[in-house]
Amino acid sequence: MLEKLVNVNNNIINQTKDEQQKKKHLLIKKILEDKQCFFKMDIETSYALLRELNVPEESIKKVYSILIDSSNLV
């Protein structure tokens, strides 16, 4: 799942012409480099990041649950 989000973010970076948007997504790219980043963020920040990555509102809770599943700690 994290790899999917990294790919979505990379696509946003490559397609956007807006410098502010690009800057924001370059920061998100840096955050996502840490494979355990969702374990280190509070839930509100995690949800906000998922929204920035265009995860549909009705799927955010499910995606977040997958990302923080303890089996992902490896």
Residue pairs with C-beta under 8 A, 6 or more apart in sequence:
1 63
1 66
1 67
2 32
2 35
2 38
2 67
2 72
5 32
5 50
5 53
5 55
6 29
6 32
8 53
8 54
9 25
9 28
9 29
9 32
9 53
10 29
12 21
12 25
12 53
12 54
13 22
13 25
13 26
13 29
16 22
16 25
24 52
25 52
28 49
28 52
28 53
31 37
31 49
34 40
36 73
38 46
38 64
38 67
38 68
39 68
39 73
41 49
43 64
46 64
46 67
46 68
47 60
47 64
50 60
50 63
50 64
51 57
51 60
55 63
66 72
